[in-house]
Amino acid sequence: MGELESIRTFLAVSEQRSFSGAARLLGTTPASVTRTISALEKTLGVQLLVRTTRQVSLTSAGAAYRARVAPLVEALAEASEETRDLQKVSAGSLRLTAPMSLGIKVLPSVLSQFALVHPQTKVAVELSDHFVDIVEADYDLAIRISGPPSDKSTIWRKICLVPRVLVASPDYLAAKGTPLVPEDLAQLECLSYHGESRIETWELSRPGVSRHVAARGRFSVNNGDVLERLAIAGEGVALLPRFIVDGALSDGRLVTVLDEWSTPEIWLTLYFPPYERLPLRVATFSDFFEAHVLENWWGA
C-alpha cells in the first residue's frame, strides 16, 4: 500500500476511533487496517494511536500528524475532483451574450481557438447591442463594453480598457472643416450611438478642461459597425471604439479628429450571474477569452 493510502487509512481510524469502523468505511478488513497503521508508525518512527479494548485514540504525535496531513489529503481530493470536472467542460454547454460589433470582429477567432481545446463544447452566442439581463435570461456570462459596472445583481471582472476615437472621412472634413475644439462639433453632423432617435452626449476632456457635446445629427444608431459605415460614407463624425475603426484608419477611409481630447474610460468586462462559486466551464471560457483578447487585440 502506498503512503497516500496509508495516510487515508490513518485518517479513517482517527475519525472512526475504531479499526473495525475504519475497515467498514474503507471496504477492507480490520486486520488489513491494523497492518497498515503499524507499517505507517514504523515508517514514521512514532506511535500515532493508542489502542484499548473499547476505542482507539490519538497520541500527541498522532494529533500533530493528523493536523498536518488532513488538509493535504482534502486538497488532493479537491484537485482530483476539479480535474474530473475539467474533462466535463468538453461535453458541456455555454450560453453567452455580447455586443454586435465585438461579436463580429473578435468572437469568431476566440470560438475557433477554444474549439481546438474543447472540441465538444457547445457555445450558444446571442449578439445584441441592447442591455441583456443575464440573470433573468439565464445566460452563463455576458461580454460588455461599458463604463463602470452599475448592475448590483451580477458579479463582474474587468479585462482591459477599450480605447475610443472621434473619426470622420477625409472628404467630409475637407467639405465641412476639421474641428479644432469640441465646440466646433456643433457645426457638424454627429453620428450618435443610440437607438430610439435619442441624442448621445460626448464628454471630452483634457487636463483642466472638460466639455459636454450633444451629438446632434440626422442619424442615431445603436450599432458601432453601422456608425462606422456612415462615417466612411461621409455622413458625419462618430465616436467609436478603436477596434471597430482600425481597418478604416489604416487604409485612410477614416481619420481621427480632436486627438488631444479624451473620453471617459470604457472597459471590456465580463459579467456573471451571482454564483457562489464560478462554474468551471464558465471560468475556463472566461480565462481563455481574456488571454486571447489581451494577446491578439488589446495586449498593449
C-alpha positions as CSV (number, residue, x, y, z in Angstrom):
1,M,0.0,0.0,0.0
2,G,1.3,3.5,-0.9
3,E,2.0,6.3,1.5
4,L,-1.1,8.2,0.5
5,E,-3.4,5.2,1.0
6,S,-1.7,4.6,4.4
7,I,-2.5,8.3,5.4
8,R,-6.1,7.9,4.3
9,T,-6.4,4.7,6.4
10,F,-4.9,6.6,9.4
11,L,-7.4,9.5,9.0
12,A,-10.2,7.0,8.8
13,V,-9.2,5.3,12.0
14,S,-8.8,8.7,13.8
15,E,-12.2,9.7,12.6
16,Q,-14.0,6.5,13.5
17,R,-11.9,5.8,16.6
18,S,-12.1,2.2,15.7
19,F,-10.2,-0.2,13.4
20,S,-13.3,-2.1,12.6
21,G,-15.2,1.2,11.8
22,A,-12.4,2.3,9.6
23,A,-12.4,-1.0,7.8
24,R,-16.1,-0.7,7.1
25,L,-15.6,2.8,5.8
26,L,-12.7,1.8,3.5
27,G,-14.3,-1.5,2.4
28,T,-11.5,-3.7,3.8
29,T,-10.8,-5.8,6.9
30,P,-9.8,-4.8,10.4
31,A,-6.6,-6.9,10.1
32,S,-5.6,-5.0,6.9
33,V,-6.2,-1.7,8.7
34,T,-4.1,-2.8,11.7
35,R,-1.2,-3.8,9.4
36,T,-1.4,-0.5,7.5
37,I,-1.3,1.6,10.7
38,S,1.6,-0.5,12.1
39,A,3.6,0.0,8.9
40,L,3.0,3.7,8.9
41,E,4.1,4.1,12.5
42,K,7.2,2.1,11.7
43,T,8.0,4.3,8.8
44,L,7.5,7.5,10.9
45,G,9.2,6.1,13.9
46,V,6.4,7.3,16.3
47,Q,3.3,5.8,17.8
48,L,0.2,7.5,16.3
49,L,-2.6,5.7,18.0
50,V,-3.3,4.2,21.5
51,R,-5.4,1.0,21.3
52,T,-7.6,0.0,24.1
53,T,-10.3,-2.7,24.2
54,R,-13.1,-0.1,23.7
55,Q,-11.7,2.5,21.4
56,V,-8.7,4.0,19.6
57,S,-7.4,7.5,20.4
58,L,-4.6,9.7,19.1
59,T,-1.3,10.2,20.8
60,S,0.1,13.7,20.9
61,A,2.3,12.8,17.9
62,G,-0.7,11.4,16.1
63,A,-2.8,14.5,16.7
64,A,0.0,16.7,15.3
65,Y,0.4,14.4,12.3
66,R,-3.3,14.4,11.6
67,A,-3.4,18.2,11.8
68,R,-0.7,18.4,9.1
69,V,-1.9,15.7,6.7
70,A,-5.7,16.1,6.8
71,P,-5.7,19.4,4.8
72,L,-3.3,18.0,2.3
73,V,-5.5,14.9,1.7
74,E,-8.5,17.2,1.4
75,A,-6.7,19.5,-1.1
76,L,-5.7,16.4,-3.2
77,A,-9.3,15.3,-3.2
78,E,-10.4,18.7,-4.4
79,A,-7.7,18.8,-7.1
80,S,-8.8,15.4,-8.3
81,E,-12.5,16.5,-8.4
82,E,-11.6,19.7,-10.3
83,T,-9.6,17.7,-12.8
84,R,-12.5,15.4,-13.4
85,D,-14.8,18.4,-13.8
86,L,-12.5,19.9,-16.3
87,Q,-12.9,16.9,-18.5
88,K,-16.7,17.5,-18.4
89,V,-16.2,21.0,-19.9
90,S,-15.6,19.4,-23.3
91,A,-19.0,17.8,-23.1
92,G,-20.9,20.8,-21.6
93,S,-22.7,23.8,-23.0
94,L,-22.3,27.6,-22.5
95,R,-24.7,30.5,-23.2
96,L,-23.2,34.0,-23.6
97,T,-24.3,37.3,-24.9
98,A,-22.0,40.0,-26.4
99,P,-22.2,43.3,-28.3
100,M,-22.8,43.0,-32.0
101,S,-19.5,44.7,-33.2
102,L,-17.3,42.8,-30.8
103,G,-19.1,39.6,-31.6
104,I,-18.5,40.0,-35.3
105,K,-14.9,41.2,-35.1
106,V,-13.5,39.4,-32.0
107,L,-15.5,36.3,-31.1
108,P,-15.0,34.2,-34.3
109,S,-11.3,33.8,-33.6
110,V,-11.9,33.2,-29.9
111,L,-14.5,30.5,-30.6
112,S,-12.4,28.8,-33.2
113,Q,-9.4,28.6,-30.9
114,F,-11.5,27.5,-28.0
115,A,-13.0,24.7,-30.1
116,L,-9.5,23.3,-30.7
117,V,-9.0,22.8,-26.9
118,H,-12.6,21.8,-26.1
119,P,-14.0,20.4,-29.4
120,Q,-17.2,19.0,-27.8
121,T,-18.2,22.2,-26.1
122,K,-21.5,23.7,-27.4
123,V,-21.4,27.5,-27.2
124,A,-24.6,29.5,-27.9
125,V,-24.0,33.2,-28.6
126,E,-26.5,36.0,-28.8
127,L,-25.3,39.3,-30.2
128,S,-27.2,42.3,-29.1
129,D,-26.5,46.0,-28.6
130,H,-29.3,46.1,-26.1
131,F,-28.7,45.5,-22.4
132,V,-29.4,41.9,-21.6
133,D,-30.4,40.8,-18.1
134,I,-28.3,37.6,-17.8
135,V,-30.0,36.5,-14.6
136,E,-33.5,36.7,-16.0
137,A,-32.5,35.4,-19.4
138,D,-30.4,32.5,-17.9
139,Y,-27.1,33.3,-19.5
140,D,-23.8,31.9,-18.2
141,L,-21.9,35.2,-18.8
142,A,-22.1,38.5,-20.7
143,I,-19.3,40.3,-22.5
144,R,-19.9,44.0,-22.3
145,I,-18.2,47.2,-23.3
146,S,-19.2,49.9,-21.0
147,G,-18.3,52.4,-18.2
148,P,-18.1,51.4,-14.5
149,P,-20.5,48.5,-13.7
150,S,-23.7,49.5,-12.0
151,D,-25.6,46.2,-12.0
152,K,-25.7,45.1,-8.4
153,S,-27.3,41.7,-9.2
154,T,-24.2,40.4,-11.0
155,I,-20.5,39.8,-10.4
156,W,-18.0,41.1,-12.9
157,R,-14.4,41.3,-13.8
158,K,-12.6,43.9,-16.0
159,I,-10.5,42.7,-18.8
160,C,-8.9,45.8,-20.3
161,L,-9.6,49.4,-21.4
162,V,-11.2,49.9,-24.8
163,P,-9.8,53.0,-26.4
164,R,-12.2,55.3,-28.3
165,V,-11.6,57.8,-31.0
166,L,-13.5,60.5,-32.8
167,V,-13.4,59.8,-36.6
168,A,-14.7,61.2,-39.9
169,S,-13.9,60.6,-43.5
170,P,-11.3,62.9,-45.1
171,D,-13.8,64.0,-47.8
172,Y,-16.3,65.1,-45.1
173,L,-13.7,67.1,-43.3
174,A,-12.5,68.7,-46.5
175,A,-16.0,69.8,-47.3
176,K,-17.2,70.8,-43.8
177,G,-13.9,71.7,-42.0
178,T,-11.9,69.9,-39.4
179,P,-13.0,70.6,-35.8
180,L,-10.2,72.2,-33.7
181,V,-12.2,72.4,-30.4
182,P,-15.2,70.4,-29.1
183,E,-17.5,73.4,-29.7
184,D,-16.8,73.1,-33.5
185,L,-18.7,69.8,-33.5
186,A,-21.9,71.8,-33.1
187,Q,-21.5,72.9,-36.8
188,L,-21.0,69.3,-38.0
189,E,-23.2,66.2,-38.3
190,C,-22.5,64.0,-35.3
191,L,-23.4,60.3,-35.6
192,S,-25.0,59.3,-32.3
193,Y,-24.6,55.8,-30.7
194,H,-28.2,55.5,-29.5
195,G,-31.5,53.9,-30.6
196,E,-34.9,55.4,-30.4
197,S,-33.8,58.7,-32.0
198,R,-32.1,59.8,-28.8
199,I,-29.0,62.0,-28.8
200,E,-25.8,60.8,-27.3
201,T,-23.7,63.2,-25.2
202,W,-20.0,63.1,-25.7
203,E,-17.8,64.1,-22.7
204,L,-14.5,65.3,-23.9
205,S,-11.7,66.4,-21.7
206,R,-8.0,67.4,-21.5
207,P,-6.0,68.5,-18.4
208,G,-8.0,71.0,-16.6
209,V,-10.8,71.3,-19.1
210,S,-14.0,69.3,-19.8
211,R,-16.7,69.8,-22.4
212,H,-20.1,68.1,-23.0
213,V,-21.2,67.9,-26.6
214,A,-24.7,66.8,-27.8
215,A,-24.1,64.5,-30.7
216,R,-26.7,66.1,-32.9
217,G,-27.2,64.8,-36.5
218,R,-29.5,63.1,-38.8
219,F,-28.7,59.6,-37.7
220,S,-28.6,57.8,-34.3
221,V,-27.9,54.0,-34.4
222,N,-27.3,51.5,-31.6
223,N,-24.6,49.6,-33.6
224,G,-20.9,50.6,-34.0
225,D,-20.4,48.9,-37.4
226,V,-23.3,50.8,-38.9
227,L,-21.9,54.1,-37.5
228,E,-18.5,53.3,-38.9
229,R,-20.0,52.8,-42.4
230,L,-21.9,56.0,-42.1
231,A,-18.8,57.9,-41.2
232,I,-16.9,56.3,-44.1
233,A,-19.7,57.4,-46.4
234,G,-19.2,61.0,-45.3
235,E,-22.3,61.3,-43.1
236,G,-20.5,62.9,-40.2
237,V,-18.3,62.5,-37.1
238,A,-18.6,59.4,-34.9
239,L,-17.2,58.4,-31.5
240,L,-16.3,54.7,-31.7
241,P,-14.1,52.0,-30.1
242,R,-10.8,51.9,-31.8
243,F,-11.1,48.1,-32.6
244,I,-14.1,48.9,-34.8
245,V,-12.4,51.5,-37.0
246,D,-8.8,50.3,-37.0
247,G,-9.1,48.9,-40.6
248,A,-10.6,52.1,-41.9
249,L,-8.0,54.2,-40.2
250,S,-5.2,52.1,-41.6
251,D,-6.3,52.4,-45.2
252,G,-7.3,56.1,-44.9
253,R,-11.0,55.8,-45.3
254,L,-11.3,57.5,-41.8
255,V,-9.1,59.9,-39.9
256,T,-9.2,60.9,-36.2
257,V,-10.1,64.3,-35.0
258,L,-9.6,66.2,-31.7
259,D,-6.8,63.8,-30.8
260,E,-5.7,65.8,-27.8
261,W,-9.2,65.4,-26.2
262,S,-10.0,62.2,-24.4
263,T,-13.3,60.5,-23.4
264,P,-14.3,58.7,-20.2
265,E,-12.9,55.2,-19.9
266,I,-14.9,52.3,-21.0
267,W,-13.9,48.7,-20.3
268,L,-14.2,45.3,-21.8
269,T,-15.8,43.5,-18.9
270,L,-17.2,40.0,-18.2
271,Y,-20.4,39.8,-16.2
272,F,-21.6,36.7,-14.4
273,P,-24.8,35.7,-12.6
274,P,-24.3,35.8,-8.8
275,Y,-22.7,32.4,-8.5
276,E,-21.3,31.4,-5.0
277,R,-18.5,29.8,-7.0
278,L,-17.9,30.3,-10.7
279,P,-18.8,27.1,-12.6
280,L,-15.7,25.5,-14.1
281,R,-17.0,25.6,-17.6
282,V,-17.6,29.4,-17.2
283,A,-14.3,30.0,-15.6
284,T,-12.5,28.0,-18.3
285,F,-14.0,30.0,-21.2
286,S,-13.6,33.3,-19.3
287,D,-9.9,32.7,-18.8
288,F,-9.5,31.6,-22.4
289,F,-11.3,34.7,-23.7
290,E,-9.3,37.1,-21.6
291,A,-5.9,35.6,-22.6
292,H,-6.9,35.6,-26.3
293,V,-8.1,39.2,-26.2
294,L,-5.1,40.5,-24.4
295,E,-2.7,38.7,-26.7
296,N,-4.4,39.5,-30.1
297,W,-6.4,42.7,-29.6
298,W,-5.6,45.0,-26.7
299,G,-2.4,43.4,-25.3
300,A,-0.5,46.7,-25.5
